[in-house]
Amino acid sequence: MNTSKIKPQGIEDLSFEIIDQEAGDHKFNSIQWPIVRRMIHTSADFEYIDTVRFHKDACEAGIKAIKKGCSIMTDTNMAKAGIRNSAQCFIKDKDILEIATAKNLTRAEAAVDKAVDLMTDGIYVIGNAPTALLRLIELIKQGKAKPALIVGFPVGFVNAAESKHDLIALDYPYISNVGRKGGSNIAASVVNALIILAEGR
């Protein structure tokens, strides 16, 4: 097939058709699959079919929050840039570096602390820093952080898989995956899929 003259939306539509065909039968429902499909579209990685995990309340919690105009907080500016709706990221703020240095925290941890009040009933998106996810889990267990949804896809070799394991063990709305893979682009794709689902309601 000659795709050189297909318009951008046509390319995306064709991509989704190819993904649907190659994915075949899967375990996801009609709300979960558009999210997983967009992750695959972003990464060309079908392994997410086997590794992605949804808390039972995650999709509805995310869609509801978005429809209410919730705050969206991210751990990186890359994730922020990839999200369709307005989002905030504190990682580069001057006070974050000062706080992190004074308290012997990572900047990602300090940014989570700063976002605690703003994330209430919102979505916290983690696509890079395992320390951010571990800190968020800690604050939730302490009753200090109450986001509507956690999108947790830290990537890497040190505590990425472990932090996601801890998130999945938490009885709290999350969308995540098992293993080392992830990244800001994947995390942003999940939020964008939720935004599109919310727009369709």
N, C-alpha and C positions, 0 to 999 in steps of 0.2 A: 504494500500500500504506500502510495506517495503522500507523505504527511507534510511536505514542505509548504503547502499553501493553506493549511488548516489554521483557523483563527485560534487565539489563545484559549478561549473557553472550550473550543472544539478539541484542543489538545488535552485539556484536563478531563473532559468527558470521555475521550477515547482512552486515556490512561486509566480511568476508573473502570471502564469496561474490561480492559486487559487484566486489571487487578482482580476483578470479580471472577473472570474466567479462570485465571491461574490459581486463585485461592480455592476454588471449588467449595465443597461443603465445609462449614466451620461452626463453631460453638456459639457465636455471638448473636445477640438479638438485634432487632431493627434499629435500636438506638446506639448500641455499642459498635456495630459494624462500620457505620460511617466514620467513627473515630479511628478505629484500627486501619481502615482503608486509607484515610488521610495520612496516618503515620507511615504506611507502606509507600504511598505516593511521594511523601517527602524524602524517604530514605532508599527506596527501591529494595527494601529488606523485608522479605516475607517471614522472617523468623519471628517478627512481632506477633504473628498469629498464635504462636505457641507460648510466647513469654509475657504478653501483656496481661495485666490483672486489673479487675474492676471491683471495688467495694459495691455491695448490692444497692446502695443509695447514691452512688457517685454521680451517675449521669443526670438523674433528676435534680440532685442538689446543685450541680453545676449549671444546668439550664435555668433553673429557678433563680439562681443568684444573678446570672447574666441578664435575665429578663427584668430584674429589679434594678439593673444598672450598678451592679456591685463593683467594688474596687478589685483590681487585678494587680498583684504584686509579683515581681520576678526576682530571681537571684542574679540574673545577668542582663546587661543591656542588649545582648544579642537576642535573648528570648523576648524581651520587651519590644524590640524592633520587628520581630516576626509575628506579633499578635495584632489582629485586625482592629480590635478595640483599644481604647486608651489604657495604658498600663503604667505602673511606676516601678522604679528600681533605685535603691539607695546605695548600691555597692560603691559608686564613685564619689559619694558625698564626702566632703571634707571631715565632717564630724565622725563619720564611720571609721575612717582611718585612725582618728584620735582615740575613739572609744576602744577600738580593737587593740591598739597599742597599749593603752592604759590597763585594760582588763585581760590582756593576753588571750584575746579571741581572734579567730579569723574574721576578715571583713564580712564574709557571708553570714557568720553567726551574729555579728553586731547589726547587720542589716535586718535580720529576722527580728531581733529585739526591738529595733526602731519601728518596725512595721506592725507590731502586735495590735495596737488599737485600730489601725487602718484596715487590717485584714479581717476584722470581725464580719462574718457573713459574706466574705469575699472569697477570692480564689488566690492561693499562693502557688506560684509556678516555679519549680526547681528543675533546671536542665543542665546544671553543671556541678554544683558544690554539694558533696555529701554532708559536709559540716552544717550547711544550712538546713538540710532535711533532718539531721539528727537533732539540731537545736529546736526546730519546729516541733518535732515529736515530743521532746522534753517539755516544752512550754504547754503543749496540749495536755499532756499527762498532769501537769501542775494546775490546769484550769486557767492558764494565763493567755492562751491563744485559742481563738474560736473561728477559724475560717470555715466557710461552707464546704470547701473542697480543696484537697491538696492534689496538685498535678506533680508527681515526683519522678523525674527521670534523670537523676545525676549520672554522670558518665565517668568511667575511668577504672583504675586498678586499686585504689586505696579507699575502702569504705563505700564505694558506689553500690555494689551488690548488697553489702551488709546493711546499709542505711535503708535500702528499698525493702529488704527482708523485714526490718523493724517496722516500716510503714505498713506493709501488708499484714503484719501481725496485729496492727492497731485497729480496733473496731471504730473506724472513723472514715468518712467518705474520702476515697482516694482513687486516682487512676495512676497506675505505675506498671513496672515490669520487673521480671527477675533477671539477674545477671548484670554484666558490666556495661552493656549498651545503653544508650540514651542520648542526651544532648539537648541543647537549647532549641534546635530546630524541631526536634521531636516533641518537646514539651509545648512549644508554640503551636504546632500542628494540632495537638489535642485540644487546646483552648479554641483554636479557630474552628475546629469541627463542632465544638459545643456552641459557639456563637452562631454558626449556620443552622444548627438544630433549633436553637432558641428563636432565631428569626423566622423559622417555619411554623412556630406555634401560634 
